[in-house]
Amino acid sequence: MYQHILLAADGSKNSVRAAGEAAKLASLVDEATVEVLFTVDPSKVKEEVLHSQNHEEIEFKRNQKLLPVTEELANNNVNYHVTIVIGDPGPTIVEYSIKKKVDLLIIGSRGLNSLQEFVLGSVSHKVVKRAQCPVMVVK
């Protein structure tokens, strides 16, 4: 079954629902781990730096975005950890999943930026097209 589940999350409602599904699956397997992957778009880094006093504040704000996701996992007694990477979300999630040889990738169907999704295509669509492992898209 799925030992290493990668949950691509951005704090949106759909990523919280995806966390719920990850928790259900992880609870079925002893020693299963959910890795929450938060991908920071490089275009947002400059804004984060300008609106923060130090690196700790940036990390705190990023973790606050993920709080509903991590609470969902914690409330279901799931073994999890958070990884934050910088990169274009779609390709970065796929590359990370390949590098870490995950058993399953779970992602919400829509993220926080609906305008960008309309113009460029959804991150979940890009991930499904390019991933080399099973992908669950949660609506």
C-alpha positions in Angstrom: 0.0 0.0 0.0 1.1 3.6 0.2 3.9 4.2 2.7 5.1 7.7 1.6 2.2 9.9 0.6 3.1 13.4 -0.8 0.4 16.0 -0.2 0.8 19.1 -2.3 -0.8 21.8 -0.3 -1.2 25.6 -0.4 -3.7 26.1 2.4 -6.8 26.4 0.2 -10.1 24.7 1.0 -9.3 22.0 -1.6 -5.9 21.3 -0.1 -7.6 20.9 3.3 -10.0 18.4 1.7 -7.0 16.7 0.1 -5.4 16.5 3.6 -8.6 14.7 4.8 -8.2 12.1 2.1 -4.5 11.7 2.8 -5.3 11.1 6.4 -7.9 8.4 5.5 -5.3 6.6 3.4 -2.5 7.0 5.8 -4.5 5.6 8.7 -4.9 2.3 6.7 -1.2 1.5 6.7 1.1 1.2 9.7 4.0 3.5 9.5 2.6 5.5 6.6 3.9 9.1 6.4 2.3 12.1 4.8 4.7 14.7 3.6 3.1 18.0 3.1 4.8 19.9 0.3 4.3 23.6 0.1 5.7 25.1 -3.0 6.5 28.8 -2.9 6.2 30.5 -6.3 9.5 32.4 -7.0 7.5 35.5 -8.0 6.1 35.7 -4.5 9.4 35.5 -2.6 10.3 39.1 -3.2 6.9 40.2 -1.8 7.4 38.0 1.2 10.8 39.4 1.9 9.6 43.0 1.6 6.7 42.4 4.0 8.6 40.5 6.6 11.2 41.6 9.1 13.3 38.4 9.1 13.5 34.8 7.8 11.7 33.5 10.9 8.7 35.7 10.1 8.6 34.4 6.5 8.7 30.8 7.8 6.0 31.6 10.3 3.7 33.1 7.7 4.2 30.1 5.4 3.4 27.7 8.2 0.3 29.7 9.1 -1.0 29.2 5.5 -0.6 25.4 6.1 -2.1 25.4 9.5 -5.6 24.1 8.4 -3.9 21.3 6.5 -1.6 20.2 9.3 -4.4 20.5 11.9 -6.5 18.1 9.7 -3.6 15.6 9.7 -2.9 16.0 13.4 -6.5 15.6 14.3 -6.5 12.2 12.6 -3.3 11.1 14.3 -1.4 10.9 11.1 2.4 10.9 11.0 3.4 13.9 8.9 6.0 16.5 8.2 6.1 19.7 6.2 8.6 20.5 3.4 8.8 23.9 1.9 10.4 24.4 -1.5 10.7 27.3 -3.9 9.8 26.8 -7.6 7.1 26.9 -10.2 4.4 24.7 -8.4 3.5 22.2 -11.2 7.0 21.2 -12.3 8.4 21.5 -8.8 5.8 19.1 -7.3 6.4 16.6 -10.1 10.2 16.8 -9.8 10.1 16.4 -6.0 7.8 13.4 -6.2 10.2 11.7 -8.6 13.2 12.6 -6.6 11.7 11.3 -3.3 10.1 8.2 -5.0 6.7 8.8 -3.4 4.0 6.1 -3.5 1.1 8.4 -4.0 0.7 12.1 -4.7 -2.4 13.9 -3.5 -3.4 17.4 -4.6 -6.5 19.6 -4.5 -8.2 20.4 -7.8 -7.9 24.1 -7.3 -5.5 26.3 -5.4 -5.5 29.8 -4.2 -4.9 31.7 -7.5 -7.9 31.2 -9.8 -6.9 33.9 -12.3 -3.5 32.3 -12.9 -5.2 29.0 -13.2 -7.5 30.3 -15.8 -4.7 31.8 -17.9 -2.0 29.2 -17.5 -3.8 26.0 -16.6 -4.2 24.4 -13.2 -1.4 23.0 -11.2 -3.3 19.8 -10.6 -3.6 19.3 -14.4 0.1 19.8 -14.9 0.9 17.4 -12.1 -1.4 14.7 -13.4 0.1 15.0 -16.9 3.7 14.7 -15.8 3.8 12.6 -12.6 5.3 9.2 -12.6 3.4 7.9 -9.6 -0.4 7.5 -8.9 -2.1 10.9 -8.4 -5.3 11.6 -6.5 -7.0 14.9 -7.3 -9.4 15.9 -4.6 -12.4 18.2 -5.4 
